[in-house]
């Protein structure tokens, strides 16, 4: 499954609800899910970590759907097989 197919699936499943909630509310859910991912990473349980990654990408897709952003296109446009800052692969940016 491509990112665009995942985003389309999320649109079929949740666009009606995401549209009602709006950008701000959906962003808040995404932020909450990131906090839950942080907690799962701290706990270290692989199963929980995977579930939280799933929630983060789901809410990210929901937010992209209601803002009219094509996630796959946006990601590939910015990260096209090289670092967008140093233009190298692998990245050689200095931390
Ligand atoms: Zn770089």
PDB file of the backbone (N, CA, C, O) and the ligand in Angstrom, with CONECT records:
HET     ZN  A 101       1
ATOM      1  N   UNK A   1       0.852  -1.194   0.000  1.00  0.00           N
ATOM      2  CA  UNK A   1       0.000   0.000   0.000  1.00  0.00           C
ATOM      3  C   UNK A   1       0.888   1.244   0.000  1.00  0.00           C
ATOM      4  O   UNK A   1       1.813   1.362   0.803  1.00  0.00           O
ATOM      5  N   UNK A   2       0.592   2.162  -0.906  1.00  0.00           N
ATOM      6  CA  UNK A   2       1.328   3.423  -0.959  1.00  0.00           C
ATOM      7  C   UNK A   2       0.742   4.408   0.059  1.00  0.00           C
ATOM      8  O   UNK A   2      -0.371   4.228   0.553  1.00  0.00           O
ATOM      9  N   UNK A   3       1.512   5.438   0.354  1.00  0.00           N
ATOM     10  CA  UNK A   3       1.027   6.470   1.285  1.00  0.00           C
ATOM     11  C   UNK A   3      -0.285   7.061   0.773  1.00  0.00           C
ATOM     12  O   UNK A   3      -1.209   7.295   1.552  1.00  0.00           O
ATOM     13  N   UNK A   4      -0.369   7.304  -0.545  1.00  0.00           N
ATOM     14  CA  UNK A   4      -1.589   7.908  -1.101  1.00  0.00           C
ATOM     15  C   UNK A   4      -2.792   6.975  -0.943  1.00  0.00           C
ATOM     16  O   UNK A   4      -3.915   7.441  -0.750  1.00  0.00           O
ATOM     17  N   UNK A   5      -2.563   5.666  -1.023  1.00  0.00           N
ATOM     18  CA  UNK A   5      -3.660   4.710  -0.837  1.00  0.00           C
ATOM     19  C   UNK A   5      -4.111   4.692   0.626  1.00  0.00           C
ATOM     20  O   UNK A   5      -5.305   4.595   0.913  1.00  0.00           O
ATOM     21  N   UNK A   6      -3.160   4.786   1.536  1.00  0.00           N
ATOM     22  CA  UNK A   6      -3.501   4.848   2.962  1.00  0.00           C
ATOM     23  C   UNK A   6      -4.323   6.113   3.234  1.00  0.00           C
ATOM     24  O   UNK A   6      -5.327   6.076   3.945  1.00  0.00           O
ATOM     25  N   UNK A   7      -3.873   7.231   2.655  1.00  0.00           N
ATOM     26  CA  UNK A   7      -4.588   8.496   2.862  1.00  0.00           C
ATOM     27  C   UNK A   7      -6.010   8.411   2.291  1.00  0.00           C
ATOM     28  O   UNK A   7      -6.953   8.923   2.895  1.00  0.00           O
ATOM     29  N   UNK A   8      -6.163   7.766   1.131  1.00  0.00           N
ATOM     30  CA  UNK A   8      -7.502   7.594   0.542  1.00  0.00           C
ATOM     31  C   UNK A   8      -8.391   6.729   1.425  1.00  0.00           C
ATOM     32  O   UNK A   8      -9.581   7.003   1.586  1.00  0.00           O
ATOM     33  N   UNK A   9      -7.802   5.680   1.996  1.00  0.00           N
ATOM     34  CA  UNK A   9      -8.560   4.815   2.900  1.00  0.00           C
ATOM     35  C   UNK A   9      -9.038   5.604   4.118  1.00  0.00           C
ATOM     36  O   UNK A   9     -10.183   5.469   4.549  1.00  0.00           O
ATOM     37  N   UNK A  10      -8.144   6.432   4.665  1.00  0.00           N
ATOM     38  CA  UNK A  10      -8.532   7.249   5.814  1.00  0.00           C
ATOM     39  C   UNK A  10      -9.629   8.235   5.430  1.00  0.00           C
ATOM     40  O   UNK A  10     -10.502   8.548   6.241  1.00  0.00           O
ATOM     41  N   UNK A  11      -9.583   8.721   4.193  1.00  0.00           N
ATOM     42  CA  UNK A  11     -10.629   9.629   3.701  1.00  0.00           C
ATOM     43  C   UNK A  11     -11.973   8.910   3.667  1.00  0.00           C
ATOM     44  O   UNK A  11     -12.985   9.453   4.111  1.00  0.00           O
ATOM     45  N   UNK A  12     -11.981   7.683   3.136  1.00  0.00           N
ATOM     46  CA  UNK A  12     -13.228   6.907   3.082  1.00  0.00           C
ATOM     47  C   UNK A  12     -13.766   6.639   4.484  1.00  0.00           C
ATOM     48  O   UNK A  12     -14.968   6.730   4.731  1.00  0.00           O
ATOM     49  N   UNK A  13     -12.857   6.308   5.392  1.00  0.00           N
ATOM     50  CA  UNK A  13     -13.276   5.939   6.744  1.00  0.00           C
ATOM     51  C   UNK A  13     -13.726   7.143   7.576  1.00  0.00           C
ATOM     52  O   UNK A  13     -14.721   7.064   8.297  1.00  0.00           O
ATOM     53  N   UNK A  14     -12.997   8.250   7.476  1.00  0.00           N
ATOM     54  CA  UNK A  14     -13.163   9.300   8.495  1.00  0.00           C
ATOM     55  C   UNK A  14     -13.364  10.727   8.001  1.00  0.00           C
ATOM     56  O   UNK A  14     -13.498  11.638   8.818  1.00  0.00           O
ATOM     57  N   UNK A  15     -13.389  10.948   6.684  1.00  0.00           N
ATOM     58  CA  UNK A  15     -13.460  12.344   6.227  1.00  0.00           C
ATOM     59  C   UNK A  15     -14.665  13.091   6.806  1.00  0.00           C
ATOM     60  O   UNK A  15     -14.552  14.256   7.186  1.00  0.00           O
ATOM     61  N   UNK A  16     -15.818  12.416   6.870  1.00  0.00           N
ATOM     62  CA  UNK A  16     -17.016  13.087   7.391  1.00  0.00           C
ATOM     63  C   UNK A  16     -16.810  13.548   8.832  1.00  0.00           C
ATOM     64  O   UNK A  16     -17.219  14.646   9.209  1.00  0.00           O
ATOM     65  N   UNK A  17     -16.172  12.696   9.627  1.00  0.00           N
ATOM     66  CA  UNK A  17     -15.943  13.061  11.032  1.00  0.00           C
ATOM     67  C   UNK A  17     -14.812  14.084  11.163  1.00  0.00           C
ATOM     68  O   UNK A  17     -14.907  15.031  11.943  1.00  0.00           O
ATOM     69  N   UNK A  18     -13.735  13.877  10.384  1.00  0.00           N
ATOM     70  CA  UNK A  18     -12.600  14.809  10.437  1.00  0.00           C
ATOM     71  C   UNK A  18     -13.027  16.213  10.004  1.00  0.00           C
ATOM     72  O   UNK A  18     -12.584  17.209  10.576  1.00  0.00           O
ATOM     73  N   UNK A  19     -13.894  16.281   8.983  1.00  0.00           N
ATOM     74  CA  UNK A  19     -14.373  17.579   8.495  1.00  0.00           C
ATOM     75  C   UNK A  19     -15.176  18.301   9.569  1.00  0.00           C
ATOM     76  O   UNK A  19     -15.047  19.513   9.744  1.00  0.00           O
ATOM     77  N   UNK A  20     -16.004  17.548  10.285  1.00  0.00           N
ATOM     78  CA  UNK A  20     -16.802  18.149  11.368  1.00  0.00           C
ATOM     79  C   UNK A  20     -15.912  18.670  12.490  1.00  0.00           C
ATOM     80  O   UNK A  20     -16.149  19.751  13.029  1.00  0.00           O
ATOM     81  N   UNK A  21     -14.887  17.896  12.836  1.00  0.00           N
ATOM     82  CA  UNK A  21     -13.979  18.273  13.933  1.00  0.00           C
ATOM     83  C   UNK A  21     -13.151  19.492  13.569  1.00  0.00           C
ATOM     84  O   UNK A  21     -12.876  20.347  14.411  1.00  0.00           O
ATOM     85  N   UNK A  22     -12.753  19.563  12.288  1.00  0.00           N
ATOM     86  CA  UNK A  22     -11.997  20.716  11.825  1.00  0.00           C
ATOM     87  C   UNK A  22     -10.496  20.588  12.013  1.00  0.00           C
ATOM     88  O   UNK A  22     -10.010  19.646  12.639  1.00  0.00           O
ATOM     89  N   UNK A  23      -9.768  21.556  11.458  1.00  0.00           N
ATOM     90  CA  UNK A  23      -8.297  21.505  11.446  1.00  0.00           C
ATOM     91  C   UNK A  23      -7.734  21.576  12.861  1.00  0.00           C
ATOM     92  O   UNK A  23      -6.873  20.776  13.227  1.00  0.00           O
ATOM     93  N   UNK A  24      -8.214  22.524  13.655  1.00  0.00           N
ATOM     94  CA  UNK A  24      -7.652  22.701  15.001  1.00  0.00           C
ATOM     95  C   UNK A  24      -7.861  21.455  15.867  1.00  0.00           C
ATOM     96  O   UNK A  24      -6.926  20.978  16.510  1.00  0.00           O
ATOM     97  N   UNK A  25      -9.081  20.936  15.881  1.00  0.00           N
ATOM     98  CA  UNK A  25      -9.383  19.755  16.681  1.00  0.00           C
ATOM     99  C   UNK A  25      -8.612  18.531  16.216  1.00  0.00           C
ATOM    100  O   UNK A  25      -8.155  17.732  17.033  1.00  0.00           O
ATOM    101  N   UNK A  26      -8.467  18.383  14.909  1.00  0.00           N
ATOM    102  CA  UNK A  26      -7.748  17.231  14.366  1.00  0.00           C
ATOM    103  C   UNK A  26      -6.260  17.353  14.668  1.00  0.00           C
ATOM    104  O   UNK A  26      -5.601  16.359  14.974  1.00  0.00           O
ATOM    105  N   UNK A  27      -5.726  18.579  14.582  1.00  0.00           N
ATOM    106  CA  UNK A  27      -4.332  18.803  14.956  1.00  0.00           C
ATOM    107  C   UNK A  27      -4.105  18.431  16.425  1.00  0.00           C
ATOM    108  O   UNK A  27      -3.093  17.819  16.767  1.00  0.00           O
ATOM    109  N   UNK A  28      -5.054  18.804  17.290  1.00  0.00           N
ATOM    110  CA  UNK A  28      -4.928  18.481  18.719  1.00  0.00           C
ATOM    111  C   UNK A  28      -4.886  16.973  18.946  1.00  0.00           C
ATOM    112  O   UNK A  28      -4.125  16.490  19.785  1.00  0.00           O
ATOM    113  N   UNK A  29      -5.710  16.220  18.192  1.00  0.00           N
ATOM    114  CA  UNK A  29      -5.675  14.757  18.299  1.00  0.00           C
ATOM    115  C   UNK A  29      -4.314  14.238  17.885  1.00  0.00           C
ATOM    116  O   UNK A  29      -3.751  13.367  18.549  1.00  0.00           O
ATOM    117  N   UNK A  30      -3.772  14.770  16.780  1.00  0.00           N
ATOM    118  CA  UNK A  30      -2.452  14.338  16.315  1.00  0.00           C
ATOM    119  C   UNK A  30      -1.402  14.621  17.386  1.00  0.00           C
ATOM    120  O   UNK A  30      -0.538  13.786  17.652  1.00  0.00           O
ATOM    121  N   UNK A  31      -1.481  15.804  17.998  1.00  0.00           N
ATOM    122  CA  UNK A  31      -0.529  16.173  19.054  1.00  0.00           C
ATOM    123  C   UNK A  31      -0.649  15.210  20.243  1.00  0.00           C
ATOM    124  O   UNK A  31       0.356  14.815  20.835  1.00  0.00           O
ATOM    125  N   UNK A  32      -1.895  14.834  20.587  1.00  0.00           N
ATOM    126  CA  UNK A  32      -2.102  13.860  21.676  1.00  0.00           C
ATOM    127  C   UNK A  32      -1.479  12.513  21.324  1.00  0.00           C
ATOM    128  O   UNK A  32      -0.854  11.862  22.161  1.00  0.00           O
ATOM    129  N   UNK A  33      -1.662  12.107  20.067  1.00  0.00           N
ATOM    130  CA  UNK A  33      -1.113  10.817  19.654  1.00  0.00           C
ATOM    131  C   UNK A  33       0.419  10.838  19.683  1.00  0.00           C
ATOM    132  O   UNK A  33       1.046   9.825  19.992  1.00  0.00           O
ATOM    133  N   UNK A  34       1.013  11.974  19.366  1.00  0.00           N
ATOM    134  CA  UNK A  34       2.472  12.085  19.456  1.00  0.00           C
ATOM    135  C   UNK A  34       2.935  11.945  20.904  1.00  0.00           C
ATOM    136  O   UNK A  34       3.972  11.340  21.177  1.00  0.00           O
ATOM    137  N   UNK A  35       2.163  12.507  21.823  1.00  0.00           N
ATOM    138  CA  UNK A  35       2.489  12.356  23.250  1.00  0.00           C
ATOM    139  C   UNK A  35       2.387  10.885  23.664  1.00  0.00           C
ATOM    140  O   UNK A  35       3.206  10.389  24.436  1.00  0.00           O
ATOM    141  N   UNK A  36       1.365  10.194  23.137  1.00  0.00           N
ATOM    142  CA  UNK A  36       1.207   8.767  23.452  1.00  0.00           C
ATOM    143  C   UNK A  36       2.350   7.950  22.852  1.00  0.00           C
ATOM    144  O   UNK A  36       2.798   6.972  23.450  1.00  0.00           O
ATOM    145  N   UNK A  37       2.822   8.354  21.668  1.00  0.00           N
ATOM    146  CA  UNK A  37       3.978   7.679  21.061  1.00  0.00           C
ATOM    147  C   UNK A  37       5.213   7.887  21.931  1.00  0.00           C
ATOM    148  O   UNK A  37       5.996   6.962  22.146  1.00  0.00           O
ATOM    149  N   UNK A  38       5.377   9.109  22.428  1.00  0.00           N
ATOM    150  CA  UNK A  38       6.510   9.402  23.312  1.00  0.00           C
ATOM    151  C   UNK A  38       6.470   8.513  24.553  1.00  0.00           C
ATOM    152  O   UNK A  38       7.492   7.970  24.972  1.00  0.00           O
ATOM    153  N   UNK A  39       5.282   8.370  25.134  1.00  0.00           N
ATOM    154  CA  UNK A  39       5.132   7.522  26.326  1.00  0.00           C
ATOM    155  C   UNK A  39       5.455   6.073  25.992  1.00  0.00           C
ATOM    156  O   UNK A  39       6.134   5.395  26.763  1.00  0.00           O
ATOM    157  N   UNK A  40       4.974   5.593  24.847  1.00  0.00           N
ATOM    158  CA  UNK A  40       5.232   4.204  24.444  1.00  0.00           C
ATOM    159  C   UNK A  40       6.722   3.981  24.202  1.00  0.00           C
ATOM    160  O   UNK A  40       7.257   2.930  24.557  1.00  0.00           O
ATOM    161  N   UNK A  41       7.390   4.958  23.604  1.00  0.00           N
ATOM    162  CA  UNK A  41       8.837   4.841  23.376  1.00  0.00           C
ATOM    163  C   UNK A  41       9.585   4.778  24.702  1.00  0.00           C
ATOM    164  O   UNK A  41      10.569   4.051  24.842  1.00  0.00           O
ATOM    165  N   UNK A  42       9.102   5.552  25.671  1.00  0.00           N
ATOM    166  CA  UNK A  42       9.717   5.540  27.000  1.00  0.00           C
ATOM    167  C   UNK A  42       9.522   4.180  27.675  1.00  0.00           C
ATOM    168  O   UNK A  42      10.439   3.641  28.295  1.00  0.00           O
ATOM    169  N   UNK A  43       8.292   3.632  27.539  1.00  0.00           N
ATOM    170  CA  UNK A  43       7.981   2.321  28.107  1.00  0.00           C
ATOM    171  C   UNK A  43       8.776   1.208  27.423  1.00  0.00           C
ATOM    172  O   UNK A  43       9.245   0.272  28.069  1.00  0.00           O
ATOM    173  N   UNK A  44       8.915   1.331  26.110  1.00  0.00           N
ATOM    174  CA  UNK A  44       9.722   0.371  25.367  1.00  0.00           C
ATOM    175  C   UNK A  44       9.014  -0.879  24.886  1.00  0.00           C
ATOM    176  O   UNK A  44       9.668  -1.795  24.388  1.00  0.00           O
ATOM    177  N   UNK A  45       7.669  -0.946  25.023  1.00  0.00           N
ATOM    178  CA  UNK A  45       6.918  -2.117  24.554  1.00  0.00           C
ATOM    179  C   UNK A  45       6.700  -2.012  23.041  1.00  0.00           C
ATOM    180  O   UNK A  45       6.005  -1.113  22.566  1.00  0.00           O
ATOM    181  N   UNK A  46       7.303  -2.941  22.290  1.00  0.00           N
ATOM    182  CA  UNK A  46       7.275  -2.865  20.826  1.00  0.00           C
ATOM    183  C   UNK A  46       5.846  -2.841  20.265  1.00  0.00           C
ATOM    184  O   UNK A  46       5.555  -2.093  19.332  1.00  0.00           O
ATOM    185  N   UNK A  47       4.964  -3.660  20.836  1.00  0.00           N
ATOM    186  CA  UNK A  47       3.570  -3.709  20.368  1.00  0.00           C
ATOM    187  C   UNK A  47       2.875  -2.368  20.534  1.00  0.00           C
ATOM    188  O   UNK A  47       2.182  -1.902  19.630  1.00  0.00           O
ATOM    189  N   UNK A  48       3.064  -1.753  21.690  1.00  0.00           N
ATOM    190  CA  UNK A  48       2.451  -0.442  21.963  1.00  0.00           C
ATOM    191  C   UNK A  48       3.069   0.636  21.077  1.00  0.00           C
ATOM    192  O   UNK A  48       2.369   1.521  20.584  1.00  0.00           O
ATOM    193  N   UNK A  49       4.374   0.558  20.880  1.00  0.00           N
ATOM    194  CA  UNK A  49       5.054   1.522  20.014  1.00  0.00           C
ATOM    195  C   UNK A  49       4.463   1.455  18.606  1.00  0.00           C
ATOM    196  O   UNK A  49       4.183   2.487  17.995  1.00  0.00           O
ATOM    197  N   UNK A  50       4.273   0.232  18.092  1.00  0.00           N
ATOM    198  CA  UNK A  50       3.690   0.068  16.752  1.00  0.00           C
ATOM    199  C   UNK A  50       2.286   0.658  16.677  1.00  0.00           C
ATOM    200  O   UNK A  50       1.941   1.335  15.708  1.00  0.00           O
ATOM    201  N   UNK A  51       1.477   0.397  17.707  1.00  0.00           N
ATOM    202  CA  UNK A  51       0.104   0.939  17.727  1.00  0.00           C
ATOM    203  C   UNK A  51       0.121   2.460  17.707  1.00  0.00           C
ATOM    204  O   UNK A  51      -0.693   3.081  17.023  1.00  0.00           O
ATOM    205  N   UNK A  52       1.036   3.058  18.446  1.00  0.00           N
ATOM    206  CA  UNK A  52       1.088   4.522  18.500  1.00  0.00           C
ATOM    207  C   UNK A  52       1.598   5.110  17.179  1.00  0.00           C
ATOM    208  O   UNK A  52       1.141   6.170  16.751  1.00  0.00           O
ATOM    209  N   UNK A  53       2.551   4.416  16.533  1.00  0.00           N
ATOM    210  CA  UNK A  53       2.962   4.857  15.191  1.00  0.00           C
ATOM    211  C   UNK A  53       1.765   4.835  14.244  1.00  0.00           C
ATOM    212  O   UNK A  53       1.581   5.746  13.437  1.00  0.00           O
ATOM    213  N   UNK A  54       0.956   3.784  14.354  1.00  0.00           N
ATOM    214  CA  UNK A  54      -0.233   3.668  13.492  1.00  0.00           C
ATOM    215  C   UNK A  54      -1.190   4.836  13.743  1.00  0.00           C
ATOM    216  O   UNK A  54      -1.721   5.423  12.800  1.00  0.00           O
ATOM    217  N   UNK A  55      -1.405   5.167  15.011  1.00  0.00           N
ATOM    218  CA  UNK A  55      -2.291   6.282  15.336  1.00  0.00           C
ATOM    219  C   UNK A  55      -1.743   7.602  14.802  1.00  0.00           C
ATOM    220  O   UNK A  55      -2.496   8.430  14.289  1.00  0.00           O
ATOM    221  N   UNK A  56      -0.430   7.796  14.924  1.00  0.00           N
ATOM    222  CA  UNK A  56       0.168   9.056  14.451  1.00  0.00           C
ATOM    223  C   UNK A  56      -0.003   9.203  12.938  1.00  0.00           C
ATOM    224  O   UNK A  56      -0.385  10.272  12.463  1.00  0.00           O
ATOM    225  N   UNK A  57       0.273   8.148  12.185  1.00  0.00           N
ATOM    226  CA  UNK A  57       0.144   8.280  10.727  1.00  0.00           C
ATOM    227  C   UNK A  57      -1.329   8.404  10.329  1.00  0.00           C
ATOM    228  O   UNK A  57      -1.652   9.067   9.343  1.00  0.00           O
ATOM    229  N   UNK A  58      -2.221   7.769  11.091  1.00  0.00           N
ATOM    230  CA  UNK A  58      -3.655   7.887  10.795  1.00  0.00           C
ATOM    231  C   UNK A  58      -4.135   9.324  10.992  1.00  0.00           C
ATOM    232  O   UNK A  58      -4.835   9.873  10.142  1.00  0.00           O
ATOM    233  N   UNK A  59      -3.756   9.926  12.111  1.00  0.00           N
ATOM    234  CA  UNK A  59      -4.183  11.301  12.381  1.00  0.00           C
ATOM    235  C   UNK A  59      -3.482  12.294  11.476  1.00  0.00           C
ATOM    236  O   UNK A  59      -4.053  13.330  11.135  1.00  0.00           O
ATOM    237  N   UNK A  60      -2.251  11.995  11.080  1.00  0.00           N
ATOM    238  CA  UNK A  60      -1.549  12.837  10.117  1.00  0.00           C
ATOM    239  C   UNK A  60      -2.277  12.808   8.770  1.00  0.00           C
ATOM    240  O   UNK A  60      -2.432  13.838   8.114  1.00  0.00           O
ATOM    241  N   UNK A  61      -2.719  11.611   8.368  1.00  0.00           N
ATOM    242  CA  UNK A  61      -3.472  11.481   7.112  1.00  0.00           C
ATOM    243  C   UNK A  61      -4.806  12.218   7.216  1.00  0.00           C
ATOM    244  O   UNK A  61      -5.229  12.866   6.258  1.00  0.00           O
ATOM    245  N   UNK A  62      -5.467  12.126   8.360  1.00  0.00           N
ATOM    246  CA  UNK A  62      -6.733  12.842   8.561  1.00  0.00           C
ATOM    247  C   UNK A  62      -6.533  14.348   8.427  1.00  0.00           C
ATOM    248  O   UNK A  62      -7.318  15.039   7.777  1.00  0.00           O
ATOM    249  N   UNK A  63      -5.477  14.838   9.049  1.00  0.00           N
ATOM    250  CA  UNK A  63      -5.197  16.277   8.985  1.00  0.00           C
ATOM    251  C   UNK A  63      -4.873  16.696   7.550  1.00  0.00           C
ATOM    252  O   UNK A  63      -5.303  17.756   7.094  1.00  0.00           O
ATOM    253  N   UNK A  64      -4.122  15.866   6.851  1.00  0.00           N
ATOM    254  CA  UNK A  64      -3.806  16.149   5.439  1.00  0.00           C
ATOM    255  C   UNK A  64      -5.089  16.158   4.606  1.00  0.00           C
ATOM    256  O   UNK A  64      -5.249  17.001   3.724  1.00  0.00           O
ATOM    257  N   UNK A  65      -5.999  15.225   4.882  1.00  0.00           N
ATOM    258  CA  UNK A  65      -7.248  15.169   4.113  1.00  0.00           C
ATOM    259  C   UNK A  65      -8.079  16.436   4.253  1.00  0.00           C
ATOM    260  O   UNK A  65      -8.618  16.941   3.268  1.00  0.00           O
ATOM    261  N   UNK A  66      -8.183  16.944   5.455  1.00  0.00           N
ATOM    262  CA  UNK A  66      -9.049  18.124   5.624  1.00  0.00           C
ATOM    263  C   UNK A  66      -8.331  19.435   5.289  1.00  0.00           C
ATOM    264  O   UNK A  66      -8.957  20.495   5.267  1.00  0.00           O
ATOM    265  N   UNK A  67      -7.028  19.367   5.030  1.00  0.00           N
ATOM    266  CA  UNK A  67      -6.321  20.568   4.584  1.00  0.00           C
ATOM    267  C   UNK A  67      -5.962  20.484   3.098  1.00  0.00           C
ATOM    268  O   UNK A  67      -5.317  21.386   2.562  1.00  0.00           O
ATOM    269  N   UNK A  68      -6.382  19.399   2.430  1.00  0.00           N
ATOM    270  CA  UNK A  68      -6.153  19.266   0.994  1.00  0.00           C
ATOM    271  C   UNK A  68      -4.708  19.008   0.609  1.00  0.00           C
ATOM    272  O   UNK A  68      -4.272  19.373  -0.483  1.00  0.00           O
ATOM    273  N   UNK A  69      -3.963  18.373   1.516  1.00  0.00           N
ATOM    274  CA  UNK A  69      -2.559  18.063   1.235  1.00  0.00           C
ATOM    275  C   UNK A  69      -2.431  16.597   0.823  1.00  0.00           C
ATOM    276  O   UNK A  69      -2.955  15.708   1.493  1.00  0.00           O
ATOM    277  N   UNK A  70      -1.730  16.353  -0.286  1.00  0.00           N
ATOM    278  CA  UNK A  70      -1.401  15.000  -0.734  1.00  0.00           C
ATOM    279  C   UNK A  70      -0.100  14.609  -0.033  1.00  0.00           C
ATOM    280  O   UNK A  70       0.983  15.044  -0.425  1.00  0.00           O
ATOM    281  N   UNK A  71      -0.222  13.786   1.003  1.00  0.00           N
ATOM    282  CA  UNK A  71       0.935  13.436   1.844  1.00  0.00           C
ATOM    283  C   UNK A  71       2.080  12.826   1.045  1.00  0.00           C
ATOM    284  O   UNK A  71       3.237  13.207   1.221  1.00  0.00           O
ATOM    285  N   UNK A  72       1.758  11.884   0.171  1.00  0.00           N
ATOM    286  CA  UNK A  72       2.806  11.208  -0.593  1.00  0.00           C
ATOM    287  C   UNK A  72       3.544  12.200  -1.488  1.00  0.00           C
ATOM    288  O   UNK A  72       4.773  12.202  -1.551  1.00  0.00           O
ATOM    289  N   UNK A  73       2.783  13.032  -2.171  1.00  0.00           N
ATOM    290  CA  UNK A  73       3.383  14.024  -3.066  1.00  0.00           C
ATOM    291  C   UNK A  73       4.250  15.003  -2.268  1.00  0.00           C
ATOM    292  O   UNK A  73       5.367  15.323  -2.673  1.00  0.00           O
ATOM    293  N   UNK A  74       3.730  15.471  -1.141  1.00  0.00           N
ATOM    294  CA  UNK A  74       4.467  16.426  -0.311  1.00  0.00           C
ATOM    295  C   UNK A  74       5.769  15.819   0.199  1.00  0.00           C
ATOM    296  O   UNK A  74       6.818  16.463   0.173  1.00  0.00           O
ATOM    297  N   UNK A  75       5.689  14.565   0.666  1.00  0.00           N
ATOM    298  CA  UNK A  75       6.872  13.905   1.224  1.00  0.00           C
ATOM    299  C   UNK A  75       7.928  13.676   0.147  1.00  0.00           C
ATOM    300  O   UNK A  75       9.112  13.939   0.359  1.00  0.00           O
ATOM    301  N   UNK A  76       7.488  13.183  -1.008  1.00  0.00           N
ATOM    302  CA  UNK A  76       8.451  12.883  -2.071  1.00  0.00           C
ATOM    303  C   UNK A  76       9.017  14.154  -2.691  1.00  0.00           C
ATOM    304  O   UNK A  76      10.183  14.195  -3.083  1.00  0.00           O
ATOM    305  N   UNK A  77       8.197  15.180  -2.777  1.00  0.00           N
ATOM    306  CA  UNK A  77       8.704  16.455  -3.291  1.00  0.00           C
ATOM    307  C   UNK A  77       9.824  17.005  -2.413  1.00  0.00           C
ATOM    308  O   UNK A  77      10.802  17.563  -2.910  1.00  0.00           O
ATOM    309  N   UNK A  78       9.664  16.840  -1.098  1.00  0.00           N
ATOM    310  CA  UNK A  78      10.682  17.395  -0.200  1.00  0.00           C
ATOM    311  C   UNK A  78      11.856  16.446   0.000  1.00  0.00           C
ATOM    312  O   UNK A  78      13.008  16.879   0.046  1.00  0.00           O
ATOM    313  N   UNK A  79      11.564  15.137   0.121  1.00  0.00           N
ATOM    314  CA  UNK A  79      12.609  14.145   0.399  1.00  0.00           C
ATOM    315  C   UNK A  79      12.773  13.210  -0.792  1.00  0.00           C
ATOM    316  O   UNK A  79      12.396  12.040  -0.724  1.00  0.00           O
ATOM    317  N   UNK A  80      13.334  13.726  -1.884  1.00  0.00           N
ATOM    318  CA  UNK A  80      13.460  12.940  -3.110  1.00  0.00           C
ATOM    319  C   UNK A  80      14.829  12.273  -3.186  1.00  0.00           C
ATOM    320  O   UNK A  80      15.656  12.611  -4.032  1.00  0.00           O
ATOM    321  N   UNK A  81      15.050  11.320  -2.284  1.00  0.00           N
ATOM    322  CA  UNK A  81      16.261  10.505  -2.269  1.00  0.00           C
ATOM    323  C   UNK A  81      17.517  11.280  -1.888  1.00  0.00           C
ATOM    324  O   UNK A  81      18.635  10.817  -2.117  1.00  0.00           O
ATOM    325  N   UNK A  82      17.327  12.450  -1.311  1.00  0.00           N
ATOM    326  CA  UNK A  82      18.470  13.206  -0.786  1.00  0.00           C
ATOM    327  C   UNK A  82      17.969  14.163   0.296  1.00  0.00           C
ATOM    328  O   UNK A  82      16.790  14.514   0.346  1.00  0.00           O
ATOM    329  N   UNK A  83      18.888  14.567   1.149  1.00  0.00           N
ATOM    330  CA  UNK A  83      18.534  15.489   2.228  1.00  0.00           C
ATOM    331  C   UNK A  83      18.154  16.848   1.623  1.00  0.00           C
ATOM    332  O   UNK A  83      18.901  17.389   0.809  1.00  0.00           O
ATOM    333  N   UNK A  84      16.989  17.409   2.018  1.00  0.00           N
ATOM    334  CA  UNK A  84      16.582  18.700   1.463  1.00  0.00           C
ATOM    335  C   UNK A  84      17.500  19.866   1.851  1.00  0.00           C
ATOM    336  O   UNK A  84      17.464  20.918   1.212  1.00  0.00           O
ATOM    337  N   UNK A  85      18.329  19.685   2.902  1.00  0.00           N
ATOM    338  CA  UNK A  85      19.220  20.773   3.322  1.00  0.00           C
ATOM    339  C   UNK A  85      20.577  20.695   2.630  1.00  0.00           C
ATOM    340  O   UNK A  85      21.013  21.652   1.989  1.00  0.00           O
ATOM    341  N   UNK A  86      21.250  19.531   2.766  1.00  0.00           N
ATOM    342  CA  UNK A  86      22.601  19.424   2.213  1.00  0.00           C
ATOM    343  C   UNK A  86      22.604  18.808   0.806  1.00  0.00           C
ATOM    344  O   UNK A  86      23.632  18.796   0.129  1.00  0.00           O
ATOM    345  N   UNK A  87      21.444  18.298   0.375  1.00  0.00           N
ATOM    346  CA  UNK A  87      21.283  17.680  -0.960  1.00  0.00           C
ATOM    347  C   UNK A  87      22.181  16.469  -1.158  1.00  0.00           C
ATOM    348  O   UNK A  87      22.596  16.179  -2.280  1.00  0.00           O
ATOM    349  N   UNK A  88      22.484  15.759  -0.072  1.00  0.00           N
ATOM    350  CA  UNK A  88      23.316  14.559  -0.159  1.00  0.00           C
ATOM    351  C   UNK A  88      22.575  13.340   0.378  1.00  0.00           C
ATOM    352  O   UNK A  88      21.626  13.466   1.151  1.00  0.00           O
ATOM    353  N   UNK A  89      23.025  12.157  -0.044  1.00  0.00           N
ATOM    354  CA  UNK A  89      22.503  10.902   0.471  1.00  0.00           C
ATOM    355  C   UNK A  89      23.668   9.943   0.694  1.00  0.00           C
ATOM    356  O   UNK A  89      24.346   9.568  -0.262  1.00  0.00           O
ATOM    357  N   UNK A  90      23.913   9.539   1.946  1.00  0.00           N
ATOM    358  CA  UNK A  90      23.192   9.941   3.146  1.00  0.00           C
ATOM    359  C   UNK A  90      23.487  11.409   3.531  1.00  0.00           C
ATOM    360  O   UNK A  90      24.465  12.013   3.091  1.00  0.00           O
ATOM    361  N   UNK A  91      22.607  11.932   4.355  1.00  0.00           N
ATOM    362  CA  UNK A  91      22.734  13.311   4.837  1.00  0.00           C
ATOM    363  C   UNK A  91      24.101  13.533   5.489  1.00  0.00           C
ATOM    364  O   UNK A  91      24.607  12.684   6.223  1.00  0.00           O
ATOM    365  N   UNK A  92      24.679  14.696   5.198  1.00  0.00           N
ATOM    366  CA  UNK A  92      25.949  15.019   5.850  1.00  0.00           C
ATOM    367  C   UNK A  92      25.867  16.358   6.591  1.00  0.00           C
ATOM    368  O   UNK A  92      26.878  17.020   6.828  1.00  0.00           O
ATOM    369  N   UNK A  93      24.642  16.737   6.947  1.00  0.00           N
ATOM    370  CA  UNK A  93      24.454  17.958   7.737  1.00  0.00           C
ATOM    371  C   UNK A  93      25.154  17.810   9.094  1.00  0.00           C
ATOM    372  O   UNK A  93      25.252  16.712   9.643  1.00  0.00           O
ATOM    373  N   UNK A  94      25.626  18.912   9.606  1.00  0.00           N
ATOM    374  CA  UNK A  94      26.261  18.920  10.919  1.00  0.00           C
ATOM    375  C   UNK A  94      25.205  19.238  11.956  1.00  0.00           C
ATOM    376  O   UNK A  94      24.451  20.201  11.816  1.00  0.00           O
ATOM    377  N   UNK A  95      25.153  18.397  13.031  1.00  0.00           N
ATOM    378  CA  UNK A  95      24.174  18.646  14.099  1.00  0.00           C
ATOM    379  C   UNK A  95      24.495  19.900  14.864  1.00  0.00           C
ATOM    380  O   UNK A  95      23.774  20.257  15.795  1.00  0.00           O
TER     381      UNK A  95
HETATM  382 ZN    ZN A 101      21.587  16.912   5.273  1.00  0.00          ZN
END
